[in-house]
Amino acid sequence: MGSTSSAEREAARPATTGRRGAVVAALMLSMALAALDATIVSTAVPQIVGDLGGFSVFSWLFSGYLLAVTVTLPVYGKLSDTFGRKPVLIAGSVVFLLGSLLCAVAWNMGALIAFRIVQGLGGGALQGTVQTLAADLYPLKDRPRIQSKLSTVWAVSAVAGPGLGGALAAYADWRWIFLINLPIGAVALWLIVRHLHEPEREVTTHARVDWAGALAVFACGGVLLTALVQGGVAWPWLSAPSLALSGAGLALVAIVVLVERRAAEPIIPGWVWRRRTIAAVNLALGALGLLMVAPSVFLPTYAQSVLGLAPVAAGFVLSVWTLSWPVSAALSQHVYRRIGFRNTAMLGIGAAALILFAFPFLPYPGQAWQPTLLMLLLGAVLGLFQLPLIVGVQSTVGWAERGTATASVLFCRQTGQTIGAAVFGAVANGVLAARLGGAGDLDSVTRALDSGTAPEATRRAIADAVHAVYLGAAGAAALAFLVLLFLAPRKFPVLGD
């Protein structure tokens, strides 16, 4: 008894009580809201711009939301460890629903962008806290079941989002894209309030919130991610705005380190990077975010411009990986129970590197079934990679650290996606410029193809550009493999349930 550590006692204590089925339903609804709002606006942009104007800045409808989600993940993770999951999830849900209501009554594009950021401030709480509660609700042997459910909800919502947004904009009004969140979110909120009961924990010291650290993390992440999102899009990479934002972001990094070192309860504690397991998983999932950009952003363009598919068919080529990913994630427990978390993840990401590397060797122009088969296989192996790492990290920490640990891996994955969009966008445009004599970018070239004014050589240039992106994604997968091989411990230090 005397040798039992406080972390082990914390891990052994049940995290939640109440009707678990009702709480799981609430988590799935909350995850659906967060996933839908990342994509549902895309197909309604023409109607929104036609009503509110602001075509030159409409991209911030997406960037503003994703930036707010990303930079708030560490803050909500720490708050959930300090005050509990329930109050953080309730507060985040209220903010998200308030943002949805405000978006529905927006009077111009500037107001809509601002209210989308408010939505994102709540969306960060939904994403991080839902994943943390999933680990709280189930012991280690059952966690793949809830995680696979959440993965399925995320996949279906992400695929259905554009279609649902287009249908609402066409047959009702674009404002219903945001109003539909209210009844769904209200049901999820009621289930959480009514059925989630967290047991009281021992509090030895007065809880202190590192508000200075939270503000510094928010400012630093916002500035750096804005530089990445807008660089090469709103302004050239070496322009004054890009250099100013990058310089300011680096200065804020130094401020974050200084503030967090002095804080009694830092938002991003040093143990997140001092522990080999968490540091390795953070880097590996950052590489996952990087490589996911290749199919999710560039494959639809390839399917339409090179294969000549209609938008719906091109969307299907991409969406098949959302069918195999949750299935393999649910089955991954049978693998990692035999060979461990690290080796299962290495098996998955090693196979992903080979699949991504095979994409540039597809025949030109090829048949639609060929990239579809590769995407089906890619989803299957990534399910073996991501879920064991998330479950493994959550199982190495007690209740009081689980929110921070979960938020750190989600933050790294989101940041990897942002970096990947910037880097691979520059790679694709660079290859296009080289193939087309120094002029053109991917957006303008694909628009020319859609209008029927581009020659066959342009299609080949697009194929070469997407092939280069996939080679870069294969490199990111190889990097994740090496990180796990050399940095992650062979056996994760799992705490008892």
Secondary structure, DSSP 8 states (H G I E B T S, - for coil): -TT--HHHHHHHS---BS-HHHHHHHHHHHHHHHHHHHHTTGGGHHHHHHHH--GGGTTHHHHHHHHHHHHHHHHHHHHHHHH-HHHHHHHHHHHHHHHHHHHHT--SHHHHHHHHHHHHHHHHHHHHHHHHHHHHHS-GGGHHHHHHHHHHHHHHHHHHHHHHHHHHHHHS-TTHHHHTHHHHHHHHHHHHHHH-B-------S-----HHHHHHHHHHHHHHHHHHHHBTTTB-TTSHHHHHHHHHHHHHHHHHHHHHHH-SS-SS-THHHHSHHHHHHHHHHHHHHHHHHIIIIIHHHHHHHTS---HHHHHHHHHTHHHHHHHHHHHHHHHHHHH-HHHHHHHHHHHHHHHHHHGGGS-SS--THHHHHHHHHHHHHHHHHHHHHHHHHHTTS-HHHHHHHHHHHHHHHHHHHHHHHHHHHHHHHHHHHHHTTS---HHHHHHHHHTT-S-HHHHHHHHHHHHHHHHHHHHHHHHHHHHHHHTS-SS------
